[in-house]
Amino acid sequence: MNGADDKGVSGAGGFSGELWLQGSRAVAPDVLPRLREQLVAEGLEPAAWTYPVFTCDELQTAALMPIFTSQRDLIEAWELAGRSRDALPDKLTVLDLRLLVHHMASTDKFAWSTVQFLCSPQAVELVAEAKEQREALSQDGGGE
C-alpha cells in the first residue's frame, strides 16, 4: 500500500490500520534523490515512502539474482562468498522497490524467476520468534 493512501487495511489476521513500507532510515536519506530521479525517469510518481533495494552484478548467476534489503547485507554476502571487502565494486545497483517491481512487470530483459530477496539474519530471527510466540499462544488457548 502506498504511503499516500489514507485507507486503513483490515486483514484476516485482525490487523486494522495503515500500512507503510520504508527502507532503512540509515540508508534512504543518502540515496533518496537518486531513487526519485529513477522513478520519474520511468514515468512513475514518487510516493511518500521509499524502499531501496541493492544488487551487484558480480553476485548474480544464471540461476540467481540476489536482491538485498540493505547494503550491509549485500556486503556480508559478498564476504561470505569468499571475496575481499576491498574487491567490492565501487558502484552497487540501488533501486526503489517500486521501480524493480515495475521492471519485473513490464520487461522480459532479465530472467525474473531468478530474483531472490534476501534480508538480514536478524529479520529472519524476529520472524521465527514471532511464529514461536504465536504457536505458544495458540497451544495455550490464547490464539485466534
Secondary structure, DSSP 8 states (H G I E B T S, - for coil): --TT----EE-TTS-EE-------TTTHHHHHHHHHHHHHHTT----S---EEEE-GGG--SS-EEEESSHHHHHHHHHHTT--GGGS-S--EEEEHHHHHHHHHH--SS-GGGEEEE--HHHHHHHHHHHHHHHHHHHTT---
